[in-house]
Structure formats: C-alpha cells, structure tokens
Amino acid sequence: MLASQGHAETTEALLTSWLEPWRSALLEQSASVQYYPTIMAPMVDNISRLNWVAEQLYRRCTATLTL
C-alpha cells in the first residue's frame, strides 16, 4: 500500500488553480504563511523535481503488482 500526505503528481496548472483563489492572502507577508512570490518563483523547477519523485514512488509501488 502506498500512502503519502501530499500530491507528488502535482502539475503547474493544478498548483496554480489551488493558489490563485488565495493570491491576495498570500501577498501579505507573515511568519505563518508562505509568500506568493516565494512559492511561484521556483514552481516549475520544484514541480519537475516532485514529478520525478512521484515517478519513483509509483514505479516502486507497481513493481510488486501482479495481474
């Protein structure tokens, strides 16, 4: 059983759709909320790395499956 807390298969479109409704709140700097530009600046690279992790997770999980 593969269980994770989060979304390793995240795409740029998906992350953007989650963030846009909260954009104004994320533009207010706070110690407890990540700042919108800090999230967006490395987003493409971060998603690429996260998708690599997802591929490894799913490959390992499915390697033991039999039909």
VODRENGU-747167 format. One record per residue: residue in three letters; x, y, z of N, C-alpha, C in turn; residue number from 1. Coordinates in nm, 2 decimals. Example, Ala and Ser with C-alpha at 12.3 -4.5 7.8 and 13.67 -1.06 7.14 Angstrom:
 resn    n_u    n_v    n_w   ca_u   ca_v   ca_w    c_u    c_v    c_w resi
  ALA   1.32  -0.57   0.78   1.23  -0.45   0.78   1.32  -0.33   0.78    1
  SER   1.28  -0.22   0.71   1.37  -0.11   0.71   1.29   0.00   0.79    2
END
This chain:
 resn    n_u    n_v    n_w   ca_u   ca_v   ca_w    c_u    c_v    c_w resi
  MET   0.08  -0.12   0.00   0.00   0.00   0.00   0.09   0.12   0.00    1
  LEU   0.07   0.21  -0.09   0.14   0.34  -0.10   0.05   0.45  -0.04    2
  ALA   0.10   0.51   0.06   0.03   0.62   0.12   0.12   0.74   0.13    3
  SER   0.07   0.86   0.10   0.15   0.98   0.11   0.06   1.09   0.15    4
  GLN   0.12   1.19   0.22   0.04   1.31   0.25   0.09   1.42   0.16    5
  GLY   0.01   1.45   0.07   0.05   1.55  -0.03   0.02   1.50  -0.17    6
  HIS   0.07   1.57  -0.27   0.03   1.54  -0.41   0.16   1.53  -0.49    7
  ALA   0.23   1.42  -0.49   0.35   1.40  -0.57   0.33   1.42  -0.72    8
  GLU   0.21   1.40  -0.77   0.19   1.41  -0.91   0.14   1.55  -0.95    9
  THR   0.17   1.65  -0.87   0.12   1.79  -0.90   0.17   1.84  -1.03   10
  THR   0.08   1.92  -1.10   0.12   1.99  -1.22   0.12   2.14  -1.20   11
  GLU   0.18   2.21  -1.29   0.18   2.36  -1.28   0.03   2.41  -1.28   12
  ALA  -0.05   2.36  -1.37  -0.19   2.40  -1.38  -0.27   2.37  -1.25   13
  LEU  -0.24   2.26  -1.19  -0.31   2.22  -1.07  -0.27   2.31  -0.95   14
  LEU  -0.14   2.33  -0.94  -0.09   2.42  -0.83  -0.14   2.56  -0.85   15
  THR  -0.14   2.61  -0.97  -0.19   2.74  -1.00  -0.33   2.76  -0.96   16
  SER  -0.41   2.65  -1.00  -0.56   2.66  -0.97  -0.58   2.66  -0.81   17
  TRP  -0.49   2.60  -0.74  -0.51   2.60  -0.59  -0.47   2.73  -0.53   18
  LEU  -0.36   2.79  -0.59  -0.31   2.92  -0.54  -0.39   3.04  -0.58   19
  GLU  -0.44   3.05  -0.70  -0.50   3.17  -0.75  -0.61   3.23  -0.66   20
  PRO  -0.70   3.14  -0.61  -0.81   3.19  -0.52  -0.75   3.26  -0.39   21
  TRP  -0.63   3.22  -0.35  -0.57   3.27  -0.23  -0.46   3.37  -0.25   22
  ARG  -0.44   3.41  -0.37  -0.33   3.50  -0.41  -0.33   3.63  -0.32   23
  SER  -0.44   3.69  -0.30  -0.43   3.82  -0.23  -0.39   3.79  -0.08   24
  ALA  -0.44   3.68  -0.02  -0.40   3.65   0.11  -0.25   3.61   0.12   25
  LEU  -0.20   3.55   0.01  -0.06   3.51   0.01   0.04   3.62  -0.02   26
  LEU  -0.02   3.74  -0.06   0.07   3.85  -0.08   0.09   3.93   0.04   27
  GLU   0.03   3.90   0.15   0.06   3.96   0.28   0.16   3.88   0.35   28
  GLN   0.28   3.94   0.37   0.39   3.87   0.44   0.35   3.83   0.58   29
  SER   0.38   3.71   0.62   0.35   3.66   0.75   0.45   3.55   0.79   30
  ALA   0.48   3.53   0.92   0.56   3.43   0.96   0.50   3.29   0.95   31
  SER   0.37   3.29   0.94   0.30   3.16   0.93   0.24   3.12   0.79   32
  VAL   0.25   3.21   0.69   0.20   3.19   0.56   0.31   3.21   0.46   33
  GLN   0.33   3.11   0.37   0.43   3.13   0.27   0.39   3.24   0.17   34
  TYR   0.48   3.33   0.14   0.46   3.44   0.05   0.44   3.39  -0.10   35
  TYR   0.34   3.45  -0.16   0.31   3.40  -0.30   0.43   3.41  -0.40   36
  PRO   0.51   3.51  -0.40   0.62   3.51  -0.50   0.73   3.41  -0.46   37
  THR   0.74   3.37  -0.33   0.83   3.27  -0.29   0.78   3.13  -0.34   38
  ILE   0.66   3.11  -0.35   0.60   2.99  -0.40   0.62   2.98  -0.55   39
  MET   0.58   3.09  -0.62   0.58   3.09  -0.76   0.72   3.09  -0.83   40
  ALA   0.81   3.16  -0.77   0.94   3.18  -0.84   1.01   3.04  -0.88   41
  PRO   1.02   2.95  -0.79   1.08   2.82  -0.83   0.98   2.71  -0.87   42
  MET   0.85   2.75  -0.89   0.75   2.65  -0.91   0.78   2.55  -1.02   43
  VAL   0.82   2.59  -1.14   0.84   2.50  -1.25   0.95   2.39  -1.21   44
  ASP   1.06   2.44  -1.16   1.17   2.35  -1.12   1.12   2.26  -1.00   45
  ASN   1.05   2.31  -0.91   1.00   2.23  -0.79   0.91   2.12  -0.84   46
  ILE   0.82   2.16  -0.93   0.72   2.06  -0.98   0.79   1.95  -1.06   47
  SER   0.89   1.99  -1.14   0.97   1.89  -1.22   1.04   1.79  -1.12   48
  ARG   1.10   1.84  -1.01   1.16   1.75  -0.92   1.06   1.66  -0.84   49
  LEU   0.94   1.72  -0.81   0.84   1.65  -0.74   0.78   1.54  -0.83   50
  ASN   0.77   1.57  -0.96   0.72   1.47  -1.06   0.82   1.35  -1.07   51
  TRP   0.95   1.38  -1.06   1.05   1.27  -1.06   1.03   1.18  -0.94   52
  VAL   1.00   1.25  -0.82   0.98   1.17  -0.70   0.85   1.08  -0.72   53
  ALA   0.75   1.14  -0.77   0.62   1.07  -0.80   0.65   0.94  -0.88   54
  GLU   0.73   0.96  -0.99   0.76   0.85  -1.08   0.83   0.74  -1.01   55
  GLN   0.92   0.78  -0.92   1.00   0.67  -0.85   0.90   0.60  -0.75   56
  LEU   0.82   0.68  -0.68   0.72   0.62  -0.59   0.63   0.52  -0.66   57
  TYR   0.57   0.56  -0.77   0.47   0.48  -0.84   0.54   0.36  -0.90   58
  ARG   0.66   0.38  -0.96   0.73   0.27  -1.02   0.76   0.16  -0.91   59
  ARG   0.81   0.20  -0.80   0.84   0.11  -0.69   0.72   0.04  -0.64   60
  CYS   0.61   0.11  -0.63   0.48   0.05  -0.58   0.43  -0.05  -0.68   61
  THR   0.43  -0.01  -0.81   0.37  -0.10  -0.91   0.46  -0.22  -0.95   62
  ALA   0.59  -0.21  -0.91   0.68  -0.32  -0.95   0.64  -0.45  -0.88   63
  THR   0.57  -0.44  -0.77   0.53  -0.56  -0.70   0.39  -0.62  -0.73   64
  LEU   0.32  -0.54  -0.82   0.19  -0.58  -0.86   0.19  -0.70  -0.96   65
  THR   0.10  -0.79  -0.95   0.08  -0.89  -1.05  -0.06  -0.90  -1.09   66
  LEU  -0.08  -0.93  -1.21  -0.22  -0.94  -1.27  -0.26  -1.08  -1.28   67
END
